[in-house]
Amino acid sequence: MKQAFFSIQKILFFIRVGGLWLSLFACGDSTPKRADLFYSADAAAVEVAREVEILYSDSAILRVRVKAPVLYNHLEPENPRQEFPEGIHIDFFTPGLRINSMLTARFAVRQPEKGLITARDSVVLITADREVLETEELIWDENKEQLRTDKFVKITRPGEIIYGFGLEANQDFSFWRIIVPKGTIKAEPLDEALQR
Protein backbone atom coordinates (compact mmCIF):
# COMPACT_ATOMS: atom_id res chain seq x y z
CA MET A 1 0.00 0.00 0.00
CA LYS A 2 2.85 2.36 0.81
CA GLN A 3 4.40 1.72 -2.63
CA ALA A 4 1.09 2.49 -4.41
CA PHE A 5 0.69 5.77 -2.49
CA PHE A 6 4.21 6.84 -3.42
CA SER A 7 3.56 6.07 -7.10
CA ILE A 8 0.32 8.07 -7.14
CA GLN A 9 2.06 10.93 -5.33
CA LYS A 10 4.86 10.84 -7.89
CA ILE A 11 2.41 10.84 -10.82
CA LEU A 12 0.53 13.83 -9.36
CA PHE A 13 3.84 15.62 -8.91
CA PHE A 14 4.78 15.19 -12.58
CA ILE A 15 1.31 16.30 -13.71
CA ARG A 16 1.69 19.49 -11.65
CA VAL A 17 5.19 20.13 -13.02
CA GLY A 18 4.00 19.58 -16.60
CA GLY A 19 1.09 21.96 -16.09
CA LEU A 20 3.41 24.57 -14.61
CA TRP A 21 5.78 24.35 -17.57
CA LEU A 22 2.89 24.86 -19.97
CA SER A 23 1.55 27.84 -18.03
CA LEU A 24 4.96 29.49 -17.64
CA PHE A 25 6.25 29.13 -21.16
CA ALA A 26 3.26 28.53 -23.44
CA CYS A 27 3.04 32.15 -24.55
CA GLY A 28 6.80 32.74 -24.82
CA ASP A 29 8.99 32.23 -27.87
CA SER A 30 11.96 31.00 -25.91
CA THR A 31 12.25 28.08 -23.57
CA PRO A 32 14.76 27.63 -20.78
CA LYS A 33 18.07 26.13 -21.84
CA ARG A 34 18.15 23.74 -18.90
CA ALA A 35 15.71 22.56 -16.27
CA ASP A 36 16.35 20.28 -13.33
CA LEU A 37 13.72 18.71 -11.08
CA PHE A 38 14.38 17.90 -7.46
CA TYR A 39 12.01 15.63 -5.57
CA SER A 40 12.20 14.76 -1.90
CA ALA A 41 10.40 12.16 0.21
CA ASP A 42 8.29 14.77 1.99
CA ALA A 43 6.67 15.74 -1.34
CA ALA A 44 8.26 19.20 -1.35
CA ALA A 45 9.50 19.84 -4.88
CA VAL A 46 11.62 22.54 -6.43
CA GLU A 47 11.89 23.05 -10.15
CA VAL A 48 14.95 24.88 -11.43
CA ALA A 49 14.92 26.62 -14.81
CA ARG A 50 17.74 28.58 -16.42
CA GLU A 51 17.64 31.49 -18.90
CA VAL A 52 13.95 32.13 -18.23
CA GLU A 53 11.74 34.46 -20.25
CA ILE A 54 8.09 34.96 -19.23
CA LEU A 55 5.74 37.07 -21.35
CA TYR A 56 2.54 38.74 -20.11
CA SER A 57 -0.01 39.78 -22.72
CA ASP A 58 -3.39 41.46 -22.71
CA SER A 59 -5.72 40.92 -25.68
CA ALA A 60 -2.78 39.36 -27.57
CA ILE A 61 -0.65 42.48 -27.01
CA LEU A 62 2.66 42.09 -25.20
CA ARG A 63 2.60 44.11 -21.97
CA VAL A 64 5.45 42.78 -19.80
CA ARG A 65 8.55 40.62 -20.32
CA VAL A 66 10.36 39.04 -17.37
CA LYS A 67 13.89 37.66 -17.84
CA ALA A 68 16.05 35.89 -15.28
CA PRO A 69 19.16 33.71 -15.35
CA VAL A 70 17.68 31.27 -12.80
CA LEU A 71 14.17 30.49 -11.54
CA TYR A 72 13.41 28.27 -8.52
CA ASN A 73 9.79 27.18 -8.65
CA HIS A 74 8.68 25.96 -5.22
CA LEU A 75 5.67 23.65 -5.59
CA GLU A 76 4.74 23.47 -1.90
CA PRO A 77 0.92 23.62 -1.68
CA GLU A 78 0.96 25.86 1.42
CA ASN A 79 3.52 28.33 0.04
CA PRO A 80 3.91 28.16 -3.75
CA ARG A 81 6.38 30.73 -5.01
CA GLN A 82 8.93 31.44 -7.70
CA GLU A 83 12.32 32.77 -6.65
CA PHE A 84 14.81 34.58 -8.86
CA PRO A 85 18.02 34.25 -6.78
CA GLU A 86 20.40 35.63 -9.42
CA GLY A 87 18.39 38.71 -10.30
CA ILE A 88 15.52 39.75 -12.51
CA HIS A 89 14.96 42.11 -15.45
CA ILE A 90 11.42 43.29 -16.25
CA ASP A 91 10.46 45.29 -19.36
CA PHE A 92 7.10 47.13 -19.35
CA PHE A 93 5.76 47.82 -22.86
CA THR A 94 3.43 50.45 -24.30
CA PRO A 95 0.50 49.26 -26.46
CA GLY A 96 2.74 50.18 -29.43
CA LEU A 97 5.32 47.58 -28.24
CA ARG A 98 7.92 50.14 -27.16
CA ILE A 99 9.67 49.68 -23.84
CA ASN A 100 8.18 52.23 -21.46
CA SER A 101 10.26 51.28 -18.41
CA MET A 102 12.75 48.68 -17.19
CA LEU A 103 13.09 47.26 -13.69
CA THR A 104 16.12 45.36 -12.42
CA ALA A 105 16.95 43.82 -9.05
CA ARG A 106 19.45 41.35 -7.63
CA PHE A 107 16.72 39.14 -6.12
CA ALA A 108 12.97 38.69 -6.56
CA VAL A 109 10.19 36.38 -5.46
CA ARG A 110 6.82 35.92 -7.17
CA GLN A 111 3.70 34.76 -5.34
CA PRO A 112 1.47 33.52 -8.19
CA GLU A 113 -1.67 33.13 -6.07
CA LYS A 114 -1.46 36.80 -5.00
CA GLY A 115 -0.12 38.11 -8.30
CA LEU A 116 2.79 39.87 -6.57
CA ILE A 117 6.46 40.15 -7.45
CA THR A 118 8.69 41.52 -4.69
CA ALA A 119 12.05 42.77 -6.00
CA ARG A 120 14.84 43.29 -3.48
CA ASP A 121 18.45 44.47 -3.32
CA SER A 122 19.56 47.30 -5.60
CA VAL A 123 16.18 47.79 -7.27
CA VAL A 124 16.31 50.25 -10.16
CA LEU A 125 13.43 51.36 -12.41
CA ILE A 126 14.31 53.46 -15.48
CA THR A 127 11.58 55.06 -17.59
CA ALA A 128 11.58 56.27 -21.19
CA ASP A 129 11.25 59.82 -19.78
CA ARG A 130 14.67 59.44 -18.09
CA GLU A 131 13.25 59.11 -14.59
CA VAL A 132 15.22 56.72 -12.37
CA LEU A 133 13.78 55.15 -9.21
CA GLU A 134 16.20 53.53 -6.76
CA THR A 135 15.16 51.58 -3.65
CA GLU A 136 15.93 48.38 -1.75
CA GLU A 137 12.49 46.79 -2.18
CA LEU A 138 9.67 47.25 -4.66
CA ILE A 139 6.43 45.29 -4.94
CA TRP A 140 4.74 44.94 -8.33
CA ASP A 141 1.05 44.02 -8.18
CA GLU A 142 0.42 42.29 -11.50
CA ASN A 143 -3.39 42.45 -11.21
CA LYS A 144 -3.67 46.14 -10.22
CA GLU A 145 -0.68 47.11 -12.42
CA GLN A 146 0.80 49.10 -9.55
CA LEU A 147 4.17 49.50 -7.85
CA ARG A 148 4.65 50.21 -4.14
CA THR A 149 7.20 50.22 -1.35
CA ASP A 150 7.53 51.49 2.20
CA LYS A 151 11.34 51.69 1.99
CA PHE A 152 13.59 54.66 1.26
CA VAL A 153 13.29 55.82 -2.35
CA LYS A 154 15.28 58.16 -4.56
CA ILE A 155 13.87 59.44 -7.84
CA THR A 156 16.18 61.21 -10.24
CA ARG A 157 14.49 63.28 -12.94
CA PRO A 158 15.90 65.76 -15.43
CA GLY A 159 16.78 68.76 -13.25
CA GLU A 160 15.98 67.33 -9.80
CA ILE A 161 16.40 64.53 -7.30
CA ILE A 162 13.53 63.67 -4.95
CA TYR A 163 13.84 61.35 -1.99
CA GLY A 164 11.76 60.07 0.91
CA PHE A 165 10.07 56.98 2.32
CA GLY A 166 7.35 54.93 0.63
CA LEU A 167 6.05 55.10 -2.91
CA GLU A 168 2.88 54.35 -4.85
CA ALA A 169 2.95 54.34 -8.65
CA ASN A 170 1.34 53.01 -11.81
CA GLN A 171 3.41 50.24 -13.38
CA ASP A 172 4.14 52.51 -16.36
CA PHE A 173 5.28 55.23 -13.89
CA SER A 174 2.95 57.79 -15.52
CA PHE A 175 1.71 58.63 -12.01
CA TRP A 176 3.69 58.28 -8.80
CA ARG A 177 3.88 59.80 -5.35
CA ILE A 178 6.29 59.51 -2.45
CA ILE A 179 4.37 58.86 0.77
CA VAL A 180 6.76 60.72 3.11
CA PRO A 181 8.89 63.10 1.03
CA LYS A 182 12.08 64.27 2.71
CA GLY A 183 13.53 66.67 0.21
CA THR A 184 14.23 67.79 -3.32
CA ILE A 185 17.60 68.69 -4.77
CA LYS A 186 17.78 70.76 -7.93
CA ALA A 187 20.26 69.03 -10.21
CA GLU A 188 22.07 70.97 -12.86
CA PRO A 189 22.36 69.07 -16.15
CA LEU A 190 25.80 67.47 -16.38
CA ASP A 191 26.50 69.01 -19.80
CA GLU A 192 26.08 72.54 -18.43
CA ALA A 193 28.21 71.81 -15.36
CA LEU A 194 31.04 70.45 -17.51
CA GLN A 195 31.05 73.49 -19.81
CA ARG A 196 31.95 75.81 -16.93
C-alpha positions as CSV (number, residue, x, y, z in Angstrom):
1,M,0.0,0.0,0.0
2,K,2.8,2.4,0.8
3,Q,4.4,1.7,-2.6
4,A,1.1,2.5,-4.4
5,F,0.7,5.8,-2.5
6,F,4.2,6.8,-3.4
7,S,3.6,6.1,-7.1
8,I,0.3,8.1,-7.1
9,Q,2.1,10.9,-5.3
10,K,4.9,10.8,-7.9
11,I,2.4,10.8,-10.8
12,L,0.5,13.8,-9.4
13,F,3.8,15.6,-8.9
14,F,4.8,15.2,-12.6
15,I,1.3,16.3,-13.7
16,R,1.7,19.5,-11.7
17,V,5.2,20.1,-13.0
18,G,4.0,19.6,-16.6
19,G,1.1,22.0,-16.1
20,L,3.4,24.6,-14.6
21,W,5.8,24.3,-17.6
22,L,2.9,24.9,-20.0
23,S,1.6,27.8,-18.0
24,L,5.0,29.5,-17.6
25,F,6.2,29.1,-21.2
26,A,3.3,28.5,-23.4
27,C,3.0,32.2,-24.5
28,G,6.8,32.7,-24.8
29,D,9.0,32.2,-27.9
30,S,12.0,31.0,-25.9
31,T,12.3,28.1,-23.6
32,P,14.8,27.6,-20.8
33,K,18.1,26.1,-21.8
34,R,18.2,23.7,-18.9
35,A,15.7,22.6,-16.3
36,D,16.3,20.3,-13.3
37,L,13.7,18.7,-11.1
38,F,14.4,17.9,-7.5
39,Y,12.0,15.6,-5.6
40,S,12.2,14.8,-1.9
41,A,10.4,12.2,0.2
42,D,8.3,14.8,2.0
43,A,6.7,15.7,-1.3
44,A,8.3,19.2,-1.4
45,A,9.5,19.8,-4.9
46,V,11.6,22.5,-6.4
47,E,11.9,23.0,-10.1
48,V,15.0,24.9,-11.4
49,A,14.9,26.6,-14.8
50,R,17.7,28.6,-16.4
51,E,17.6,31.5,-18.9
52,V,13.9,32.1,-18.2
53,E,11.7,34.5,-20.3
54,I,8.1,35.0,-19.2
55,L,5.7,37.1,-21.3
56,Y,2.5,38.7,-20.1
57,S,0.0,39.8,-22.7
58,D,-3.4,41.5,-22.7
59,S,-5.7,40.9,-25.7
60,A,-2.8,39.4,-27.6
61,I,-0.6,42.5,-27.0
62,L,2.7,42.1,-25.2
63,R,2.6,44.1,-22.0
64,V,5.4,42.8,-19.8
65,R,8.5,40.6,-20.3
66,V,10.4,39.0,-17.4
67,K,13.9,37.7,-17.8
68,A,16.1,35.9,-15.3
69,P,19.2,33.7,-15.3
70,V,17.7,31.3,-12.8
71,L,14.2,30.5,-11.5
72,Y,13.4,28.3,-8.5
73,N,9.8,27.2,-8.7
74,H,8.7,26.0,-5.2
75,L,5.7,23.7,-5.6
76,E,4.7,23.5,-1.9
77,P,0.9,23.6,-1.7
78,E,1.0,25.9,1.4
79,N,3.5,28.3,0.0
80,P,3.9,28.2,-3.8
81,R,6.4,30.7,-5.0
82,Q,8.9,31.4,-7.7
83,E,12.3,32.8,-6.6
84,F,14.8,34.6,-8.9
85,P,18.0,34.3,-6.8
86,E,20.4,35.6,-9.4
87,G,18.4,38.7,-10.3
88,I,15.5,39.7,-12.5
89,H,15.0,42.1,-15.4
90,I,11.4,43.3,-16.3
91,D,10.5,45.3,-19.4
92,F,7.1,47.1,-19.3
93,F,5.8,47.8,-22.9
94,T,3.4,50.5,-24.3
95,P,0.5,49.3,-26.5
96,G,2.7,50.2,-29.4
97,L,5.3,47.6,-28.2
98,R,7.9,50.1,-27.2
99,I,9.7,49.7,-23.8
100,N,8.2,52.2,-21.5
101,S,10.3,51.3,-18.4
102,M,12.8,48.7,-17.2
103,L,13.1,47.3,-13.7
104,T,16.1,45.4,-12.4
105,A,17.0,43.8,-9.0
106,R,19.4,41.3,-7.6
107,F,16.7,39.1,-6.1
108,A,13.0,38.7,-6.6
109,V,10.2,36.4,-5.5
110,R,6.8,35.9,-7.2
111,Q,3.7,34.8,-5.3
112,P,1.5,33.5,-8.2
113,E,-1.7,33.1,-6.1
114,K,-1.5,36.8,-5.0
115,G,-0.1,38.1,-8.3
116,L,2.8,39.9,-6.6
117,I,6.5,40.1,-7.4
118,T,8.7,41.5,-4.7
119,A,12.0,42.8,-6.0
120,R,14.8,43.3,-3.5
121,D,18.4,44.5,-3.3
122,S,19.6,47.3,-5.6
123,V,16.2,47.8,-7.3
124,V,16.3,50.3,-10.2
125,L,13.4,51.4,-12.4
126,I,14.3,53.5,-15.5
127,T,11.6,55.1,-17.6
128,A,11.6,56.3,-21.2
129,D,11.2,59.8,-19.8
130,R,14.7,59.4,-18.1
131,E,13.2,59.1,-14.6
132,V,15.2,56.7,-12.4
133,L,13.8,55.2,-9.2
134,E,16.2,53.5,-6.8
135,T,15.2,51.6,-3.7
136,E,15.9,48.4,-1.7
137,E,12.5,46.8,-2.2
138,L,9.7,47.3,-4.7
139,I,6.4,45.3,-4.9
140,W,4.7,44.9,-8.3
141,D,1.0,44.0,-8.2
142,E,0.4,42.3,-11.5
143,N,-3.4,42.4,-11.2
144,K,-3.7,46.1,-10.2
145,E,-0.7,47.1,-12.4
146,Q,0.8,49.1,-9.5
147,L,4.2,49.5,-7.8
148,R,4.7,50.2,-4.1
149,T,7.2,50.2,-1.3
150,D,7.5,51.5,2.2
151,K,11.3,51.7,2.0
152,F,13.6,54.7,1.3
153,V,13.3,55.8,-2.4
154,K,15.3,58.2,-4.6
155,I,13.9,59.4,-7.8
156,T,16.2,61.2,-10.2
157,R,14.5,63.3,-12.9
158,P,15.9,65.8,-15.4
159,G,16.8,68.8,-13.3
160,E,16.0,67.3,-9.8
161,I,16.4,64.5,-7.3
162,I,13.5,63.7,-5.0
163,Y,13.8,61.4,-2.0
164,G,11.8,60.1,0.9
165,F,10.1,57.0,2.3
166,G,7.4,54.9,0.6
167,L,6.0,55.1,-2.9
168,E,2.9,54.3,-4.8
169,A,2.9,54.3,-8.6
170,N,1.3,53.0,-11.8
171,Q,3.4,50.2,-13.4
172,D,4.1,52.5,-16.4
173,F,5.3,55.2,-13.9
174,S,2.9,57.8,-15.5
175,F,1.7,58.6,-12.0
176,W,3.7,58.3,-8.8
177,R,3.9,59.8,-5.3
178,I,6.3,59.5,-2.4
179,I,4.4,58.9,0.8
180,V,6.8,60.7,3.1
181,P,8.9,63.1,1.0
182,K,12.1,64.3,2.7
183,G,13.5,66.7,0.2
184,T,14.2,67.8,-3.3
185,I,17.6,68.7,-4.8
186,K,17.8,70.8,-7.9
187,A,20.3,69.0,-10.2
188,E,22.1,71.0,-12.9
189,P,22.4,69.1,-16.2
190,L,25.8,67.5,-16.4
191,D,26.5,69.0,-19.8
192,E,26.1,72.5,-18.4
193,A,28.2,71.8,-15.4
194,L,31.0,70.4,-17.5
195,Q,31.0,73.5,-19.8
196,R,31.9,75.8,-16.9
